[in-house]
């Protein structure tokens, strides 16, 4: 099954394609303290909910980059529907090779897609290099709350070193010269909603599209992920936003 089709189906009911609470996200936007016309670069923008909210609240000028044609479609539709399309541009591209131009940004972000830059540390370093001195870097990243069982790692096709601890995620920013400012940790309820909406979307798609040849794989993957989450993932895997300042 094509990767982006899978994520389009399983995330079709998500405003945010990560385990984030919208109220907490709005509080974080206020803490950013961005001035009007601040320049923002959002790598792996997804449906661009955060970028659109920034444009609504602080009139930023932003660029959202994503590899999924479905996400870019949804992001452009959302920006137009909410009246901020003039200040935002969306580019279908690989963030690892995308050239944003020579001018650094006031805020760079990559929420939940550190694989684009080879992992958490690589993402922090890449965003740092695209951020002006004194600007801010915002990333979203999983972390291990406890040592994961081998069965969970096998089910999710993860290595034990796939993620750091919560403290390790903060320290990784310091290692690349960034100053930690704030963390926003997702709650179990945030995780349950994020995961549950995927199961629901997949099951509903299967009922509505019984002739789609991808349905058996869709259900196999989502049910395997569901079982692994309920058995182990809810206890061992956390997720948080990490805000840093470039010194």
C-alpha positions in Angstrom: 0.0 0.0 0.0 1.3 3.4 -1.0 2.7 5.2 2.1 1.0 8.5 1.7 -2.4 6.9 0.9 -2.1 4.9 4.1 -1.5 8.0 6.2 -4.2 10.0 4.4 -6.8 7.4 5.3 -5.7 6.8 8.9 -5.3 10.5 9.6 -8.3 11.9 7.8 -10.1 12.8 11.0 -7.1 14.5 12.6 -6.6 18.2 12.7 -3.1 17.6 14.0 -1.3 14.5 12.8 0.4 14.1 16.3 -0.9 13.5 19.8 -1.3 17.1 20.7 -4.1 18.9 22.6 -5.3 22.0 20.7 -5.8 24.0 23.9 -2.2 23.4 24.9 -1.0 24.1 21.4 -2.7 27.5 21.5 -1.0 28.3 24.8 2.4 27.4 23.2 1.7 29.7 20.3 1.3 32.5 22.8 4.5 31.6 24.5 6.4 31.8 21.2 5.9 35.6 21.3 6.3 36.0 17.5 5.9 39.5 16.1 3.8 40.2 13.0 5.5 39.3 9.8 7.9 36.8 11.5 9.2 34.2 9.0 8.4 30.6 9.7 9.6 27.4 8.1 7.6 24.2 8.8 9.3 21.0 7.6 6.9 18.0 7.2 4.0 20.4 7.7 1.3 17.7 7.5 -2.1 19.4 7.3 -0.4 22.6 8.5 -2.7 23.3 11.5 0.0 24.9 13.5 1.3 27.0 10.6 -2.3 28.2 9.9 -2.9 29.1 13.5 0.3 31.1 13.6 -0.8 33.0 10.5 -4.2 33.6 12.1 -3.0 34.8 15.4 0.3 36.6 14.6 0.2 37.2 10.8 3.4 35.3 10.2 4.7 34.6 6.8 5.4 30.9 6.4 6.5 28.1 4.2 5.2 24.5 4.7 7.1 21.6 3.1 5.8 18.0 2.9 6.4 14.9 0.9 2.7 13.9 0.9 0.6 15.2 -1.9 -2.5 14.6 0.2 -1.1 16.8 3.0 -0.1 19.6 0.7 -3.6 19.4 -0.8 -5.2 19.6 2.6 -2.9 22.4 3.8 -3.7 24.6 0.9 -7.4 24.0 1.2 -7.3 24.8 4.9 -5.2 28.0 4.5 -7.7 29.2 1.8 -10.8 28.3 3.9 -9.4 30.2 6.9 -8.3 33.3 4.9 -4.5 33.1 5.3 -3.4 31.7 2.0 -1.7 35.0 1.0 0.8 34.7 3.7 1.6 31.0 3.4 3.2 28.9 0.7 3.2 25.1 0.6 5.8 23.0 -1.3 5.6 19.4 -2.2 9.2 18.4 -1.6 11.6 16.3 0.5 12.6 18.5 3.5 16.1 17.0 3.6 16.9 18.5 0.2 14.6 21.5 0.1 16.4 24.8 -0.2 14.5 27.5 1.6 16.9 30.3 0.4 19.7 32.1 2.1 17.7 34.1 4.6 17.3 32.5 8.1 13.9 32.2 9.7 12.5 33.5 13.0 11.0 30.1 13.8 11.7 26.7 12.3 9.8 23.6 13.2 9.5 19.9 12.4 6.7 18.2 14.4 6.8 14.4 14.5 8.9 13.8 11.4 12.5 13.7 12.5 13.1 10.8 10.1 13.4 13.5 7.4 16.8 14.5 8.8 17.9 11.2 10.1 16.7 11.4 13.6 16.2 13.9 16.5 19.7 15.3 16.6 19.9 15.6 12.9 16.6 17.5 12.8 17.8 19.9 15.6 21.0 20.6 13.7 19.2 21.1 10.4 16.7 23.5 11.9 19.4 25.4 13.8 21.2 26.1 10.5 18.0 27.6 9.1 17.2 29.8 12.1 18.5 33.3 12.8 20.5 34.0 15.9 18.0 34.5 18.7 15.3 32.7 16.8 13.4 29.6 17.9 13.4 26.0 17.0 10.4 23.8 17.7 10.3 20.0 17.3 7.9 17.2 18.2 9.5 13.9 19.1 8.7 10.6 20.8 10.6 9.5 23.8 10.9 6.3 25.8 9.1 6.5 29.2 10.4 3.0 30.0 12.4 0.2 28.4 10.3 -1.1 25.5 9.6 -4.9 25.4 11.1 -6.8 22.5 7.6 -7.7 21.3 6.6 -4.1 21.0 9.8 -3.2 19.1 9.2 -6.1 16.7 5.5 -5.2 16.1 6.4 -1.6 15.4 9.6 -2.4 13.5 11.7 -0.2 15.9 15.2 -0.5 17.2 15.8 0.1 21.0 17.8 3.2 20.0 15.1 4.7 17.8 14.2 7.3 20.5 15.8 8.9 23.5 14.4 9.6 26.9 12.6 12.9 27.6 15.7 14.3 29.2 17.7 13.0 26.3 15.6 14.9 23.8 16.3 18.1 25.6 20.0 17.4 26.0 20.3 16.7 22.2 19.3 20.3 21.6 22.0 21.5 24.0 24.5 19.2 22.2 24.0 21.1 18.9 24.2 24.6 20.6 20.5 25.3 21.3 19.1 26.7 24.5 16.1 24.8 26.0 13.1 27.0 26.6 10.0 24.8 27.2 8.6 21.3 26.8 5.0 20.3 26.3 4.3 16.7 27.1 1.3 14.8 25.6 -1.0 13.2 28.1 -2.3 9.6 27.9 -5.6 11.0 26.7 -3.9 12.9 23.9 -2.3 9.6 22.8 -5.6 7.7 23.1 -7.3 10.2 20.8 -4.5 10.2 18.3 -4.3 6.4 18.1 -8.1 5.8 18.3 -9.0 8.1 15.5 -6.6 6.1 13.2 -8.3 2.8 14.1 -11.8 4.3 13.5 -10.8 5.9 10.2 -9.3 2.6 8.9 -12.3 0.5 9.9 -14.7 3.0 8.4 -12.8 3.2 5.1 -12.8 -0.6 4.9 -16.6 -0.6 5.2 -17.1 2.2 2.7 -14.5 0.9 0.1 -14.8 -2.9 0.2 -13.5 -3.2 -3.4 -10.2 -1.3 -2.7 -7.4 -3.9 -3.0 -5.4 -2.1 -0.3 -8.0 -2.7 2.4 -6.5 -6.0 3.7 -3.1 -4.4 4.2 -4.7 -1.2 5.7 -6.5 -3.3 8.3 -3.6 -5.5 9.0 -1.3 -2.6 9.7 -3.7 -0.6 11.8 -4.8 -3.5 13.9 -1.3 -4.6 14.5 -0.4 -1.0 15.6 -3.6 -0.9 17.7 -2.8 -4.1 19.6 0.9 -3.1 20.2 -0.3 0.3 21.5 -2.8 -1.2 23.9 -0.5 -3.9 25.1 2.8 -1.9 25.5 3.0 1.4 23.7 0.7 3.3 26.0 3.0 2.6 28.9 6.4 2.9 27.3 6.2 5.6 24.6 5.8 9.3 25.3 5.6 12.3 23.0 6.5 16.0 23.5 7.1 19.3 21.9 10.5 20.8 22.5 11.2 24.5 22.2 14.7 25.9 21.9 16.4 29.2 21.2 19.4 29.5 18.8 22.1 31.2 20.8 
